[in-house]
Amino acid sequence: MSAQLKMDTKQFLELWIKGLSVSDAKSEPFSLEIFANMVAKHFRDAPDNAPYLQENGPESITGMNIYKKVVAKCRTINSALKRDTKKSLPMPKKLGHAGKKKPYQILEGIDGADKFLS
């Protein structure tokens, strides 16, 4: 059995809110890269993750290496929030990665499409 990276939900949420607050104060998008680095720094130093570091090496907990785990943790938390409160927190965005356009955005680029909307 391999050691698992442990991310305490309370600490993770505190970092998430801090990241959102900093992004909001700077009027910048909430960056996945920056958030994953914040999480990595915090959880790399956590005593609970010593076995994970020992098994996987000191460079195993970096923002780049754990961003998928960060996204998964965000989704799990948002799913629980949505179920319990009908609300969710903004997800961090991968900068430099253009997100999929929403249907209304696509329709804006098609001449005459808006006349068929009802």
PDB file as gemmi writes it, atoms N, CA and C in Angstrom:
CRYST1    1.000    1.000    1.000  90.00  90.00  90.00 P 1                      
ATOM      1  N   MET A   1       0.852  -1.183   0.000  1.00  0.00           N  
ATOM      2  CA  MET A   1       0.000   0.000   0.000  1.00  0.00           C  
ATOM      3  C   MET A   1       0.894   1.241   0.000  1.00  0.00           C  
ATOM      4  N   SER A   2       0.605   2.175  -0.882  1.00  0.00           N  
ATOM      5  CA  SER A   2       1.443   3.368  -0.967  1.00  0.00           C  
ATOM      6  C   SER A   2       0.889   4.485  -0.090  1.00  0.00           C  
ATOM      7  N   ALA A   3       1.798   5.359   0.336  1.00  0.00           N  
ATOM      8  CA  ALA A   3       1.410   6.508   1.158  1.00  0.00           C  
ATOM      9  C   ALA A   3       0.613   7.488   0.316  1.00  0.00           C  
ATOM     10  N   GLN A   4      -0.428   8.054   0.901  1.00  0.00           N  
ATOM     11  CA  GLN A   4      -1.287   9.005   0.202  1.00  0.00           C  
ATOM     12  C   GLN A   4      -1.025  10.418   0.708  1.00  0.00           C  
ATOM     13  N   LEU A   5      -1.120  11.383  -0.196  1.00  0.00           N  
ATOM     14  CA  LEU A   5      -1.013  12.782   0.189  1.00  0.00           C  
ATOM     15  C   LEU A   5      -2.263  13.155   0.979  1.00  0.00           C  
ATOM     16  N   LYS A   6      -2.072  13.704   2.157  1.00  0.00           N  
ATOM     17  CA  LYS A   6      -3.196  14.070   3.018  1.00  0.00           C  
ATOM     18  C   LYS A   6      -3.438  15.578   2.937  1.00  0.00           C  
ATOM     19  N   MET A   7      -4.687  15.949   2.644  1.00  0.00           N  
ATOM     20  CA  MET A   7      -5.066  17.355   2.578  1.00  0.00           C  
ATOM     21  C   MET A   7      -6.233  17.581   3.522  1.00  0.00           C  
ATOM     22  N   ASP A   8      -5.951  18.111   4.693  1.00  0.00           N  
ATOM     23  CA  ASP A   8      -6.977  18.421   5.676  1.00  0.00           C  
ATOM     24  C   ASP A   8      -7.967  19.424   5.073  1.00  0.00           C  
ATOM     25  N   THR A   9      -9.239  19.087   5.111  1.00  0.00           N  
ATOM     26  CA  THR A   9     -10.261  19.911   4.459  1.00  0.00           C  
ATOM     27  C   THR A   9     -10.333  21.316   5.047  1.00  0.00           C  
ATOM     28  N   LYS A  10     -10.249  21.453   6.362  1.00  0.00           N  
ATOM     29  CA  LYS A  10     -10.315  22.791   6.976  1.00  0.00           C  
ATOM     30  C   LYS A  10      -9.146  23.650   6.498  1.00  0.00           C  
ATOM     31  N   GLN A  11      -7.945  23.090   6.521  1.00  0.00           N  
ATOM     32  CA  GLN A  11      -6.769  23.847   6.069  1.00  0.00           C  
ATOM     33  C   GLN A  11      -6.863  24.160   4.581  1.00  0.00           C  
ATOM     34  N   PHE A  12      -7.351  23.194   3.796  1.00  0.00           N  
ATOM     35  CA  PHE A  12      -7.513  23.398   2.355  1.00  0.00           C  
ATOM     36  C   PHE A  12      -8.489  24.548   2.095  1.00  0.00           C  
ATOM     37  N   LEU A  13      -9.616  24.540   2.823  1.00  0.00           N  
ATOM     38  CA  LEU A  13     -10.604  25.614   2.655  1.00  0.00           C  
ATOM     39  C   LEU A  13     -10.037  26.970   3.065  1.00  0.00           C  
ATOM     40  N   GLU A  14      -9.253  26.997   4.136  1.00  0.00           N  
ATOM     41  CA  GLU A  14      -8.633  28.257   4.549  1.00  0.00           C  
ATOM     42  C   GLU A  14      -7.712  28.787   3.449  1.00  0.00           C  
ATOM     43  N   LEU A  15      -6.944  27.917   2.815  1.00  0.00           N  
ATOM     44  CA  LEU A  15      -6.078  28.336   1.708  1.00  0.00           C  
ATOM     45  C   LEU A  15      -6.903  28.794   0.506  1.00  0.00           C  
ATOM     46  N   TRP A  16      -8.000  28.104   0.245  1.00  0.00           N  
ATOM     47  CA  TRP A  16      -8.869  28.449  -0.877  1.00  0.00           C  
ATOM     48  C   TRP A  16      -9.436  29.850  -0.684  1.00  0.00           C  
ATOM     49  N   ILE A  17      -9.952  30.128   0.509  1.00  0.00           N  
ATOM     50  CA  ILE A  17     -10.509  31.454   0.796  1.00  0.00           C  
ATOM     51  C   ILE A  17      -9.409  32.519   0.724  1.00  0.00           C  
ATOM     52  N   LYS A  18      -8.232  32.200   1.253  1.00  0.00           N  
ATOM     53  CA  LYS A  18      -7.107  33.150   1.176  1.00  0.00           C  
ATOM     54  C   LYS A  18      -6.756  33.440  -0.282  1.00  0.00           C  
ATOM     55  N   GLY A  19      -6.679  32.395  -1.097  1.00  0.00           N  
ATOM     56  CA  GLY A  19      -6.380  32.572  -2.519  1.00  0.00           C  
ATOM     57  C   GLY A  19      -7.429  33.408  -3.226  1.00  0.00           C  
ATOM     58  N   LEU A  20      -8.693  33.141  -2.925  1.00  0.00           N  
ATOM     59  CA  LEU A  20      -9.780  33.928  -3.518  1.00  0.00           C  
ATOM     60  C   LEU A  20      -9.697  35.384  -3.081  1.00  0.00           C  
ATOM     61  N   SER A  21      -9.394  35.611  -1.817  1.00  0.00           N  
ATOM     62  CA  SER A  21      -9.290  36.969  -1.287  1.00  0.00           C  
ATOM     63  C   SER A  21      -8.164  37.746  -1.966  1.00  0.00           C  
ATOM     64  N   VAL A  22      -7.004  37.103  -2.117  1.00  0.00           N  
ATOM     65  CA  VAL A  22      -5.860  37.754  -2.770  1.00  0.00           C  
ATOM     66  C   VAL A  22      -6.196  38.065  -4.226  1.00  0.00           C  
ATOM     67  N   SER A  23      -6.796  37.104  -4.929  1.00  0.00           N  
ATOM     68  CA  SER A  23      -7.168  37.324  -6.330  1.00  0.00           C  
ATOM     69  C   SER A  23      -8.164  38.460  -6.465  1.00  0.00           C  
ATOM     70  N   ASP A  24      -9.139  38.480  -5.561  1.00  0.00           N  
ATOM     71  CA  ASP A  24     -10.159  39.523  -5.585  1.00  0.00           C  
ATOM     72  C   ASP A  24      -9.537  40.890  -5.319  1.00  0.00           C  
ATOM     73  N   ALA A  25      -8.642  40.967  -4.336  1.00  0.00           N  
ATOM     74  CA  ALA A  25      -7.997  42.237  -3.994  1.00  0.00           C  
ATOM     75  C   ALA A  25      -7.151  42.759  -5.150  1.00  0.00           C  
ATOM     76  N   LYS A  26      -6.558  41.854  -5.912  1.00  0.00           N  
ATOM     77  CA  LYS A  26      -5.715  42.244  -7.053  1.00  0.00           C  
ATOM     78  C   LYS A  26      -6.513  42.347  -8.348  1.00  0.00           C  
ATOM     79  N   SER A  27      -7.800  42.035  -8.290  1.00  0.00           N  
ATOM     80  CA  SER A  27      -8.672  42.004  -9.475  1.00  0.00           C  
ATOM     81  C   SER A  27      -8.071  41.119 -10.563  1.00  0.00           C  
ATOM     82  N   GLU A  28      -7.600  39.967 -10.147  1.00  0.00           N  
ATOM     83  CA  GLU A  28      -7.003  39.007 -11.073  1.00  0.00           C  
ATOM     84  C   GLU A  28      -7.809  37.714 -11.012  1.00  0.00           C  
ATOM     85  N   PRO A  29      -7.715  36.897 -12.065  1.00  0.00           N  
ATOM     86  CA  PRO A  29      -8.406  35.599 -12.010  1.00  0.00           C  
ATOM     87  C   PRO A  29      -7.789  34.709 -10.933  1.00  0.00           C  
ATOM     88  N   PHE A  30      -8.598  33.809 -10.397  1.00  0.00           N  
ATOM     89  CA  PHE A  30      -8.143  32.860  -9.383  1.00  0.00           C  
ATOM     90  C   PHE A  30      -7.388  31.741 -10.099  1.00  0.00           C  
ATOM     91  N   SER A  31      -6.078  31.827 -10.055  1.00  0.00           N  
ATOM     92  CA  SER A  31      -5.196  30.959 -10.834  1.00  0.00           C  
ATOM     93  C   SER A  31      -4.987  29.595 -10.181  1.00  0.00           C  
ATOM     94  N   LEU A  32      -5.195  28.548 -10.975  1.00  0.00           N  
ATOM     95  CA  LEU A  32      -4.931  27.191 -10.499  1.00  0.00           C  
ATOM     96  C   LEU A  32      -3.450  27.011 -10.181  1.00  0.00           C  
ATOM     97  N   GLU A  33      -2.587  27.566 -11.020  1.00  0.00           N  
ATOM     98  CA  GLU A  33      -1.149  27.417 -10.805  1.00  0.00           C  
ATOM     99  C   GLU A  33      -0.721  28.018  -9.469  1.00  0.00           C  
ATOM    100  N   ILE A  34      -1.188  29.224  -9.193  1.00  0.00           N  
ATOM    101  CA  ILE A  34      -0.825  29.889  -7.934  1.00  0.00           C  
ATOM    102  C   ILE A  34      -1.450  29.148  -6.754  1.00  0.00           C  
ATOM    103  N   PHE A  35      -2.711  28.766  -6.875  1.00  0.00           N  
ATOM    104  CA  PHE A  35      -3.376  28.069  -5.788  1.00  0.00           C  
ATOM    105  C   PHE A  35      -2.714  26.712  -5.513  1.00  0.00           C  
ATOM    106  N   ALA A  36      -2.401  25.970  -6.560  1.00  0.00           N  
ATOM    107  CA  ALA A  36      -1.750  24.661  -6.379  1.00  0.00           C  
ATOM    108  C   ALA A  36      -0.398  24.826  -5.693  1.00  0.00           C  
ATOM    109  N   ASN A  37       0.326  25.889  -6.015  1.00  0.00           N  
ATOM    110  CA  ASN A  37       1.610  26.140  -5.340  1.00  0.00           C  
ATOM    111  C   ASN A  37       1.405  26.471  -3.865  1.00  0.00           C  
ATOM    112  N   MET A  38       0.347  27.246  -3.546  1.00  0.00           N  
ATOM    113  CA  MET A  38       0.030  27.545  -2.143  1.00  0.00           C  
ATOM    114  C   MET A  38      -0.263  26.258  -1.378  1.00  0.00           C  
ATOM    115  N   VAL A  39      -1.080  25.408  -1.982  1.00  0.00           N  
ATOM    116  CA  VAL A  39      -1.461  24.144  -1.352  1.00  0.00           C  
ATOM    117  C   VAL A  39      -0.227  23.259  -1.177  1.00  0.00           C  
ATOM    118  N   ALA A  40       0.588  23.173  -2.213  1.00  0.00           N  
ATOM    119  CA  ALA A  40       1.792  22.336  -2.151  1.00  0.00           C  
ATOM    120  C   ALA A  40       2.716  22.784  -1.026  1.00  0.00           C  
ATOM    121  N   LYS A  41       2.944  24.081  -0.940  1.00  0.00           N  
ATOM    122  CA  LYS A  41       3.835  24.604   0.105  1.00  0.00           C  
ATOM    123  C   LYS A  41       3.303  24.247   1.489  1.00  0.00           C  
ATOM    124  N   HIS A  42       2.014  24.434   1.676  1.00  0.00           N  
ATOM    125  CA  HIS A  42       1.409  24.166   2.983  1.00  0.00           C  
ATOM    126  C   HIS A  42       1.468  22.668   3.332  1.00  0.00           C  
ATOM    127  N   PHE A  43       1.046  21.828   2.409  1.00  0.00           N  
ATOM    128  CA  PHE A  43       0.939  20.405   2.710  1.00  0.00           C  
ATOM    129  C   PHE A  43       2.275  19.670   2.621  1.00  0.00           C  
ATOM    130  N   ARG A  44       3.250  20.257   1.956  1.00  0.00           N  
ATOM    131  CA  ARG A  44       4.603  19.671   1.926  1.00  0.00           C  
ATOM    132  C   ARG A  44       5.208  19.703   3.333  1.00  0.00           C  
ATOM    133  N   ASP A  45       4.900  20.756   4.091  1.00  0.00           N  
ATOM    134  CA  ASP A  45       5.444  20.922   5.438  1.00  0.00           C  
ATOM    135  C   ASP A  45       4.623  20.224   6.514  1.00  0.00           C  
ATOM    136  N   ALA A  46       3.466  19.665   6.152  1.00  0.00           N  
ATOM    137  CA  ALA A  46       2.594  19.022   7.142  1.00  0.00           C  
ATOM    138  C   ALA A  46       3.192  17.692   7.601  1.00  0.00           C  
ATOM    139  N   PRO A  47       3.296  17.483   8.918  1.00  0.00           N  
ATOM    140  CA  PRO A  47       3.856  16.232   9.437  1.00  0.00           C  
ATOM    141  C   PRO A  47       3.123  14.982   8.933  1.00  0.00           C  
ATOM    142  N   ASP A  48       1.815  15.098   8.688  1.00  0.00           N  
ATOM    143  CA  ASP A  48       1.044  13.953   8.187  1.00  0.00           C  
ATOM    144  C   ASP A  48       1.528  13.470   6.828  1.00  0.00           C  
ATOM    145  N   ASN A  49       2.217  14.339   6.080  1.00  0.00           N  
ATOM    146  CA  ASN A  49       2.662  13.972   4.744  1.00  0.00           C  
ATOM    147  C   ASN A  49       4.107  13.501   4.696  1.00  0.00           C  
ATOM    148  N   ALA A  50       4.744  13.356   5.856  1.00  0.00           N  
ATOM    149  CA  ALA A  50       6.125  12.854   5.897  1.00  0.00           C  
ATOM    150  C   ALA A  50       6.253  11.491   5.209  1.00  0.00           C  
ATOM    151  N   PRO A  51       5.332  10.538   5.453  1.00  0.00           N  
ATOM    152  CA  PRO A  51       5.452   9.248   4.757  1.00  0.00           C  
ATOM    153  C   PRO A  51       5.341   9.382   3.238  1.00  0.00           C  
ATOM    154  N   TYR A  52       4.458  10.271   2.777  1.00  0.00           N  
ATOM    155  CA  TYR A  52       4.291  10.499   1.335  1.00  0.00           C  
ATOM    156  C   TYR A  52       5.586  11.045   0.745  1.00  0.00           C  
ATOM    157  N   LEU A  53       6.178  12.043   1.415  1.00  0.00           N  
ATOM    158  CA  LEU A  53       7.440  12.625   0.944  1.00  0.00           C  
ATOM    159  C   LEU A  53       8.555  11.602   0.954  1.00  0.00           C  
ATOM    160  N   GLN A  54       8.610  10.798   1.988  1.00  0.00           N  
ATOM    161  CA  GLN A  54       9.656   9.786   2.103  1.00  0.00           C  
ATOM    162  C   GLN A  54       9.535   8.764   0.966  1.00  0.00           C  
ATOM    163  N   GLU A  55       8.313   8.367   0.660  1.00  0.00           N  
ATOM    164  CA  GLU A  55       8.090   7.367  -0.382  1.00  0.00           C  
ATOM    165  C   GLU A  55       8.256   7.940  -1.784  1.00  0.00           C  
ATOM    166  N   ASN A  56       7.837   9.189  -1.994  1.00  0.00           N  
ATOM    167  CA  ASN A  56       7.794   9.755  -3.338  1.00  0.00           C  
ATOM    168  C   ASN A  56       8.865  10.807  -3.619  1.00  0.00           C  
ATOM    169  N   GLY A  57       9.611  11.201  -2.623  1.00  0.00           N  
ATOM    170  CA  GLY A  57      10.685  12.162  -2.826  1.00  0.00           C  
ATOM    171  C   GLY A  57      10.269  13.590  -2.544  1.00  0.00           C  
ATOM    172  N   PRO A  58      11.270  14.465  -2.317  1.00  0.00           N  
ATOM    173  CA  PRO A  58      10.989  15.847  -1.922  1.00  0.00           C  
ATOM    174  C   PRO A  58      10.303  16.676  -3.006  1.00  0.00           C  
ATOM    175  N   GLU A  59      10.461  16.299  -4.250  1.00  0.00           N  
ATOM    176  CA  GLU A  59       9.832  17.081  -5.332  1.00  0.00           C  
ATOM    177  C   GLU A  59       8.450  16.558  -5.711  1.00  0.00           C  
ATOM    178  N   SER A  60       7.913  15.625  -4.916  1.00  0.00           N  
ATOM    179  CA  SER A  60       6.618  15.045  -5.252  1.00  0.00           C  
ATOM    180  C   SER A  60       5.448  15.962  -4.901  1.00  0.00           C  
ATOM    181  N   ILE A  61       5.672  16.905  -4.003  1.00  0.00           N  
ATOM    182  CA  ILE A  61       4.594  17.841  -3.640  1.00  0.00           C  
ATOM    183  C   ILE A  61       4.985  19.233  -4.139  1.00  0.00           C  
ATOM    184  N   THR A  62       4.696  19.452  -5.408  1.00  0.00           N  
ATOM    185  CA  THR A  62       4.853  20.776  -6.016  1.00  0.00           C  
ATOM    186  C   THR A  62       3.513  21.121  -6.654  1.00  0.00           C  
ATOM    187  N   GLY A  63       3.295  22.383  -6.911  1.00  0.00           N  
ATOM    188  CA  GLY A  63       2.043  22.791  -7.532  1.00  0.00           C  
ATOM    189  C   GLY A  63       1.767  22.033  -8.810  1.00  0.00           C  
ATOM    190  N   MET A  64       2.777  21.889  -9.633  1.00  0.00           N  
ATOM    191  CA  MET A  64       2.608  21.207 -10.920  1.00  0.00           C  
ATOM    192  C   MET A  64       2.262  19.724 -10.713  1.00  0.00           C  
ATOM    193  N   ASN A  65       2.888  19.109  -9.718  1.00  0.00           N  
ATOM    194  CA  ASN A  65       2.679  17.678  -9.494  1.00  0.00           C  
ATOM    195  C   ASN A  65       1.347  17.352  -8.832  1.00  0.00           C  
ATOM    196  N   ILE A  66       0.767  18.302  -8.122  1.00  0.00           N  
ATOM    197  CA  ILE A  66      -0.469  17.988  -7.394  1.00  0.00           C  
ATOM    198  C   ILE A  66      -1.690  18.753  -7.899  1.00  0.00           C  
ATOM    199  N   TYR A  67      -1.570  19.490  -9.004  1.00  0.00           N  
ATOM    200  CA  TYR A  67      -2.715  20.314  -9.389  1.00  0.00           C  
ATOM    201  C   TYR A  67      -3.961  19.481  -9.674  1.00  0.00           C  
ATOM    202  N   LYS A  68      -3.810  18.249 -10.185  1.00  0.00           N  
ATOM    203  CA  LYS A  68      -4.987  17.405 -10.416  1.00  0.00           C  
ATOM    204  C   LYS A  68      -5.640  17.019  -9.089  1.00  0.00           C  
ATOM    205  N   LYS A  69      -4.829  16.791  -8.062  1.00  0.00           N  
ATOM    206  CA  LYS A  69      -5.365  16.482  -6.741  1.00  0.00           C  
ATOM    207  C   LYS A  69      -6.078  17.709  -6.165  1.00  0.00           C  
ATOM    208  N   VAL A  70      -5.526  18.893  -6.430  1.00  0.00           N  
ATOM    209  CA  VAL A  70      -6.141  20.139  -5.959  1.00  0.00           C  
ATOM    210  C   VAL A  70      -7.504  20.331  -6.618  1.00  0.00           C  
ATOM    211  N   VAL A  71      -7.566  20.126  -7.926  1.00  0.00           N  
ATOM    212  CA  VAL A  71      -8.831  20.267  -8.649  1.00  0.00           C  
ATOM    213  C   VAL A  71      -9.844  19.244  -8.133  1.00  0.00           C  
ATOM    214  N   ALA A  72      -9.404  18.017  -7.917  1.00  0.00           N  
ATOM    215  CA  ALA A  72     -10.302  16.978  -7.409  1.00  0.00           C  
ATOM    216  C   ALA A  72     -10.839  17.350  -6.026  1.00  0.00           C  
ATOM    217  N   LYS A  73      -9.969  17.878  -5.169  1.00  0.00           N  
ATOM    218  CA  LYS A  73     -10.387  18.285  -3.823  1.00  0.00           C  
ATOM    219  C   LYS A  73     -11.395  19.440  -3.906  1.00  0.00           C  
ATOM    220  N   CYS A  74     -11.134  20.405  -4.795  1.00  0.00           N  
ATOM    221  CA  CYS A  74     -12.071  21.524  -4.994  1.00  0.00           C  
ATOM    222  C   CYS A  74     -13.433  21.005  -5.446  1.00  0.00           C  
ATOM    223  N   ARG A  75     -13.426  20.079  -6.392  1.00  0.00           N  
ATOM    224  CA  ARG A  75     -14.694  19.535  -6.912  1.00  0.00           C  
ATOM    225  C   ARG A  75     -15.462  18.773  -5.830  1.00  0.00           C  
ATOM    226  N   THR A  76     -14.740  18.000  -5.024  1.00  0.00           N  
ATOM    227  CA  THR A  76     -15.376  17.248  -3.944  1.00  0.00           C  
ATOM    228  C   THR A  76     -16.021  18.201  -2.941  1.00  0.00           C  
ATOM    229  N   ILE A  77     -15.281  19.239  -2.573  1.00  0.00           N  
ATOM    230  CA  ILE A  77     -15.804  20.223  -1.619  1.00  0.00           C  
ATOM    231  C   ILE A  77     -17.004  20.949  -2.218  1.00  0.00           C  
ATOM    232  N   ASN A  78     -16.896  21.391  -3.469  1.00  0.00           N  
ATOM    233  CA  ASN A  78     -18.004  22.113  -4.096  1.00  0.00           C  
ATOM    234  C   ASN A  78     -19.243  21.231  -4.238  1.00  0.00           C  
ATOM    235  N   SER A  79     -19.046  19.957  -4.502  1.00  0.00           N  
ATOM    236  CA  SER A  79     -20.170  19.035  -4.605  1.00  0.00           C  
ATOM    237  C   SER A  79     -20.910  18.952  -3.274  1.00  0.00           C  
ATOM    238  N   ALA A  80     -20.153  18.841  -2.180  1.00  0.00           N  
ATOM    239  CA  ALA A  80     -20.763  18.790  -0.849  1.00  0.00           C  
ATOM    240  C   ALA A  80     -21.446  20.116  -0.512  1.00  0.00           C  
ATOM    241  N   LEU A  81     -20.789  21.232  -0.853  1.00  0.00           N  
ATOM    242  CA  LEU A  81     -21.390  22.545  -0.591  1.00  0.00           C  
ATOM    243  C   LEU A  81     -22.694  22.707  -1.367  1.00  0.00           C  
ATOM    244  N   LYS A  82     -22.664  22.313  -2.627  1.00  0.00           N  
ATOM    245  CA  LYS A  82     -23.835  22.454  -3.494  1.00  0.00           C  
ATOM    246  C   LYS A  82     -24.994  21.619  -2.934  1.00  0.00           C  
ATOM    247  N   ARG A  83     -24.679  20.413  -2.489  1.00  0.00           N  
ATOM    248  CA  ARG A  83     -25.704  19.523  -1.935  1.00  0.00           C  
ATOM    249  C   ARG A  83     -26.296  20.108  -0.652  1.00  0.00           C  
ATOM    250  N   ASP A  84     -25.421  20.643   0.208  1.00  0.00           N  
ATOM    251  CA  ASP A  84     -25.867  21.086   1.534  1.00  0.00           C  
ATOM    252  C   ASP A  84     -26.356  22.526   1.583  1.00  0.00           C  
ATOM    253  N   THR A  85     -25.802  23.394   0.734  1.00  0.00           N  
ATOM    254  CA  THR A  85     -26.142  24.820   0.824  1.00  0.00           C  
ATOM    255  C   THR A  85     -26.672  25.407  -0.482  1.00  0.00           C  
ATOM    256  N   LYS A  86     -26.609  24.634  -1.559  1.00  0.00           N  
ATOM    257  CA  LYS A  86     -27.004  25.099  -2.906  1.00  0.00           C  
ATOM    258  C   LYS A  86     -26.056  26.173  -3.432  1.00  0.00           C  
ATOM    259  N   LYS A  87     -24.871  26.314  -2.814  1.00  0.00           N  
ATOM    260  CA  LYS A  87     -23.872  27.292  -3.236  1.00  0.00           C  
ATOM    261  C   LYS A  87     -22.535  26.593  -3.401  1.00  0.00           C  
ATOM    262  N   SER A  88     -21.591  27.250  -4.086  1.00  0.00           N  
ATOM    263  CA  SER A  88     -20.259  26.687  -4.246  1.00  0.00           C  
ATOM    264  C   SER A  88     -19.229  27.812  -4.318  1.00  0.00           C  
ATOM    265  N   LEU A  89     -17.976  27.444  -4.172  1.00  0.00           N  
ATOM    266  CA  LEU A  89     -16.868  28.403  -4.258  1.00  0.00           C  
ATOM    267  C   LEU A  89     -16.347  28.446  -5.692  1.00  0.00           C  
ATOM    268  N   PRO A  90     -15.820  29.600  -6.121  1.00  0.00           N  
ATOM    269  CA  PRO A  90     -15.241  29.677  -7.469  1.00  0.00           C  
ATOM    270  C   PRO A  90     -14.050  28.726  -7.613  1.00  0.00           C  
ATOM    271  N   MET A  91     -14.044  27.997  -8.712  1.00  0.00           N  
ATOM    272  CA  MET A  91     -12.951  27.069  -8.996  1.00  0.00           C  
ATOM    273  C   MET A  91     -11.741  27.848  -9.507  1.00  0.00           C  
ATOM    274  N   PRO A  92     -10.543  27.396  -9.138  1.00  0.00           N  
ATOM    275  CA  PRO A  92      -9.346  28.015  -9.721  1.00  0.00           C  
ATOM    276  C   PRO A  92      -9.290  27.701 -11.213  1.00  0.00           C  
ATOM    277  N   LYS A  93      -8.809  28.643 -11.987  1.00  0.00           N  
ATOM    278  CA  LYS A  93      -8.746  28.487 -13.441  1.00  0.00           C  
ATOM    279  C   LYS A  93      -7.309  28.290 -13.888  1.00  0.00           C  
ATOM    280  N   LYS A  94      -7.132  27.417 -14.836  1.00  0.00           N  
ATOM    281  CA  LYS A  94      -5.814  27.206 -15.412  1.00  0.00           C  
ATOM    282  C   LYS A  94      -5.566  28.359 -16.385  1.00  0.00           C  
ATOM    283  N   LEU A  95      -4.638  29.243 -16.038  1.00  0.00           N  
ATOM    284  CA  LEU A  95      -4.371  30.403 -16.882  1.00  0.00           C  
ATOM    285  C   LEU A  95      -3.657  29.947 -18.153  1.00  0.00           C  
ATOM    286  N   GLY A  96      -3.895  30.655 -19.209  1.00  0.00           N  
ATOM    287  CA  GLY A  96      -3.283  30.283 -20.469  1.00  0.00           C  
ATOM    288  C   GLY A  96      -4.033  29.146 -21.144  1.00  0.00           C  
ATOM    289  N   HIS A  97      -5.074  28.668 -20.496  1.00  0.00           N  
ATOM    290  CA  HIS A  97      -5.897  27.608 -21.055  1.00  0.00           C  
ATOM    291  C   HIS A  97      -7.273  28.203 -21.294  1.00  0.00           C  
ATOM    292  N   ALA A  98      -7.597  28.414 -22.540  1.00  0.00           N  
ATOM    293  CA  ALA A  98      -8.901  28.982 -22.851  1.00  0.00           C  
ATOM    294  C   ALA A  98      -9.973  27.951 -22.533  1.00  0.00           C  
ATOM    295  N   GLY A  99     -10.908  28.332 -21.702  1.00  0.00           N  
ATOM    296  CA  GLY A  99     -11.993  27.429 -21.347  1.00  0.00           C  
ATOM    297  C   GLY A  99     -12.931  27.247 -22.526  1.00  0.00           C  
ATOM    298  N   LYS A 100     -13.749  26.226 -22.438  1.00  0.00           N  
ATOM    299  CA  LYS A 100     -14.726  25.995 -23.492  1.00  0.00           C  
ATOM    300  C   LYS A 100     -15.704  27.150 -23.509  1.00  0.00           C  
ATOM    301  N   LYS A 101     -16.084  27.554 -24.720  1.00  0.00           N  
ATOM    302  CA  LYS A 101     -17.081  28.605 -24.836  1.00  0.00           C  
ATOM    303  C   LYS A 101     -18.446  28.031 -24.510  1.00  0.00           C  
ATOM    304  N   LYS A 102     -19.243  28.866 -23.879  1.00  0.00           N  
ATOM    305  CA  LYS A 102     -20.612  28.485 -23.565  1.00  0.00           C  
ATOM    306  C   LYS A 102     -21.451  28.662 -24.833  1.00  0.00           C  
ATOM    307  N   PRO A 103     -22.572  27.939 -24.940  1.00  0.00           N  
ATOM    308  CA  PRO A 103     -23.389  28.038 -26.155  1.00  0.00           C  
ATOM    309  C   PRO A 103     -23.764  29.469 -26.546  1.00  0.00           C  
ATOM    310  N   TYR A 104     -24.107  30.312 -25.562  1.00  0.00           N  
ATOM    311  CA  TYR A 104     -24.485  31.686 -25.910  1.00  0.00           C  
ATOM    312  C   TYR A 104     -23.305  32.446 -26.516  1.00  0.00           C  
ATOM    313  N   GLN A 105     -22.069  32.131 -26.074  1.00  0.00           N  
ATOM    314  CA  GLN A 105     -20.888  32.787 -26.629  1.00  0.00           C  
ATOM    315  C   GLN A 105     -20.651  32.345 -28.068  1.00  0.00           C  
ATOM    316  N   ILE A 106     -20.913  31.088 -28.341  1.00  0.00           N  
ATOM    317  CA  ILE A 106     -20.765  30.584 -29.709  1.00  0.00           C  
ATOM    318  C   ILE A 106     -21.807  31.221 -30.615  1.00  0.00           C  
ATOM    319  N   LEU A 107     -23.050  31.284 -30.101  1.00  0.00           N  
ATOM    320  CA  LEU A 107     -24.132  31.871 -30.902  1.00  0.00           C  
ATOM    321  C   LEU A 107     -23.880  33.331 -31.224  1.00  0.00           C  
ATOM    322  N   GLU A 108     -23.209  34.063 -30.338  1.00  0.00           N  
ATOM    323  CA  GLU A 108     -22.913  35.473 -30.602  1.00  0.00           C  
ATOM    324  C   GLU A 108     -22.069  35.636 -31.856  1.00  0.00           C  
ATOM    325  N   GLY A 109     -21.296  34.638 -32.197  1.00  0.00           N  
ATOM    326  CA  GLY A 109     -20.443  34.710 -33.375  1.00  0.00           C  
ATOM    327  C   GLY A 109     -21.090  34.188 -34.646  1.00  0.00           C  
ATOM    328  N   ILE A 110     -22.337  33.765 -34.573  1.00  0.00           N  
ATOM    329  CA  ILE A 110     -23.040  33.236 -35.746  1.00  0.00           C  
ATOM    330  C   ILE A 110     -24.096  34.243 -36.182  1.00  0.00           C  
ATOM    331  N   ASP A 111     -23.925  34.788 -37.384  1.00  0.00           N  
ATOM    332  CA  ASP A 111     -24.871  35.789 -37.899  1.00  0.00           C  
ATOM    333  C   ASP A 111     -26.276  35.218 -37.963  1.00  0.00           C  
ATOM    334  N   GLY A 112     -27.200  35.966 -37.427  1.00  0.00           N  
ATOM    335  CA  GLY A 112     -28.612  35.615 -37.501  1.00  0.00           C  
ATOM    336  C   GLY A 112     -29.086  34.603 -36.467  1.00  0.00           C  
ATOM    337  N   ALA A 113     -28.192  34.084 -35.668  1.00  0.00           N  
ATOM    338  CA  ALA A 113     -28.578  33.046 -34.699  1.00  0.00           C  
ATOM    339  C   ALA A 113     -29.523  33.579 -33.631  1.00  0.00           C  
ATOM    340  N   ASP A 114     -29.350  34.839 -33.253  1.00  0.00           N  
ATOM    341  CA  ASP A 114     -30.161  35.367 -32.161  1.00  0.00           C  
ATOM    342  C   ASP A 114     -31.637  35.492 -32.514  1.00  0.00           C  
ATOM    343  N   LYS A 115     -31.987  35.558 -33.822  1.00  0.00           N  
ATOM    344  CA  LYS A 115     -33.408  35.681 -34.178  1.00  0.00           C  
ATOM    345  C   LYS A 115     -34.175  34.397 -33.901  1.00  0.00           C  
ATOM    346  N   PHE A 116     -33.468  33.279 -33.727  1.00  0.00           N  
ATOM    347  CA  PHE A 116     -34.140  32.011 -33.467  1.00  0.00           C  
ATOM    348  C   PHE A 116     -34.272  31.709 -31.968  1.00  0.00           C  
ATOM    349  N   LEU A 117     -33.637  32.507 -31.147  1.00  0.00           N  
ATOM    350  CA  LEU A 117     -33.747  32.300 -29.708  1.00  0.00           C  
ATOM    351  C   LEU A 117     -35.094  32.790 -29.211  1.00  0.00           C  
ATOM    352  N   SER A 118     -35.727  32.025 -28.352  1.00  0.00           N  
ATOM    353  CA  SER A 118     -37.041  32.451 -27.831  1.00  0.00           C  
ATOM    354  C   SER A 118     -37.070  32.371 -26.329  1.00  0.00           C  
TER     355      SER A 118                                                      
END                                                                             
